[in-house]
Amino acid sequence: MKRFRWDKKYLYWGMTAFLVIVASVLFYFIVSKFSVIGETISKIVTILSPFIWGLVISYLLCPLTNIYERSVFGPFILYLNKKLRPGKEPKHKNTHRGLAVLFSMLTLISLISAFIWLVAPQVVISLQSIVQNSSDYINSVYAWIEKFFADYPELASTLGISIGNISESIFGWIEAIIPELAGFITNITSGVLTVLKGVYNIIIGMVASVYVLYNRNAFGAYMKKLVYCIFSVEAAEKVIMGVGFADRVFNGFISGRILDSAIIGVLCYIGCAILGMPYSMLIAVIVGITNIIPFFGPFIGAIPSIMIIFMVSPVKALIFTVFILLLQQFDGNFLGPKILGNIVGINGFWIMFSIIVGSGLFGFMGMLLGVPVFVLIYTLISNVVNRKLKRSGLPVDSEDYLNISYIDPKTGEPLVRDPERDRADKREFRASKSDKKSNLWKRFTDVKNKHKIAKAESTAENSEKSESSEK
């Protein structure tokens, strides 16, 4: 009896069939138990939400912590060490890092506290004032429309109905949101226990973020170690480069958008206060928050702000429209490029595409994160395409393909387009077409003349025959 011999080919087929069966069973299990799996994932996310908050907070505060550490406390600790302990190394090498993390957290807490105790109450008061004076505002708008469009009563009636519908929707939204904001502020300002109960996840997240920020280099080193353990050296280098690029895109874009929107909100409040606009704080908050959304954000924030001011004074609404247009031009042409730089690197069409798709799939977070996610996908596809073109010996730059009309499939040599030669070829082609047409016309006329001659000869013969028969 022959002994069975293992063959790599049969082993490969067997492993492939086994993995296909396992994948099919797992897919069936996921589809059949989708609701149970969803509930389990939701429960796990709820349990880990403080740590998720900690990772988000530490990721957002990491640039500020680096600035404090490298530009403020690092030089300060070195200066103190030179003065107090000349020629000796500092006792505590990570003191500057601890101070940087501490002041980063204090900065975050100060900003949140300032918003809660200074900005939020004024926003609620403004919303309540709008609702209380809504009937007076609507009547003044109707009076202004009737006065301005006195010669066009039908147009005035149509505009009045439209303004009334818009006002009802705005007031209805404000009436629905006021109790929530008022209750939120009341709960926050009522005592320490309520604060601890209401913002438990954020507090635990801040504590976790302190550990993450202080030990971020150690976490980064451990993650690199794990990547080099799982992948080959070449693949690990590519993974680390990709993660670094994604970090630069996300961190730079999100931090830049938040800083840019904060500056625009402050400038909007200052401008509205100088111009004497009603509800300046409310308008500044709306403009600042919606400005976080790229491309569509300025329009989303400007339209309701203009409508709120229009109900109080149409003239001031016109002035505010001019002011907000100038402010957005300043943001788009000067402030935004200075803060964000060339982080995005794609044209306006793809930005609009990514925002629309992201908002349709994931709402507000999709509008905010759609652009950096699309930048990563776009960069990945571009790198794959460029690598394939380099292997084929073809040009990589897109501008090179503007003048390439043909690539030889055997040699791979591109044929560059010559405008003069193209024009000469067109003239030659048109001349050949005209020559062909003239030759065809000449043959057609020759055949036609032959037919005429043959017809004339046949009629002459028939007439001769008839004459001879009569004789």
Secondary structure by P-SEA (a helix, b strand, c coil): cccbbbbaaaaaaaaaaaaaaaaaaaaaaaaaaaaaaaaaaaaaaaaaaaaaaaaaaaaaaaaaaaaaacccaaaaaaaaaaaccccccccccaaaaaaaaaaaaaaaaaaaaaaaaccaaaaaaaaaaaaaaaaaaaaaaaaaaaaaacccaaaaaaaaaaaaaaaaaaaaaaaaaaaaaaaaaaaaaccaaaaaaaaaaaaaaaaaaaaaaaaaaaaaaaaaaaaaacccaaaaaaaaaaaaaaaaaaaaaaaaaaaaaaaaaaaaaaaaaaacccaaaaaaaaaaaacccccaaaaaaaaaaaaaaaaacaaaaaaaaaaaaaaaaaaacccccccccccccccaaaaaaaaaaaaaccccccccaaaaaaaaaaaaaaaaaaaaaaaaccccccccccccccccccccbbbbbbaaaaaaaaaaaaaaaaaaaaaaaaaaaaaaaaaaaaaaaaaaaaaaaaaaaac
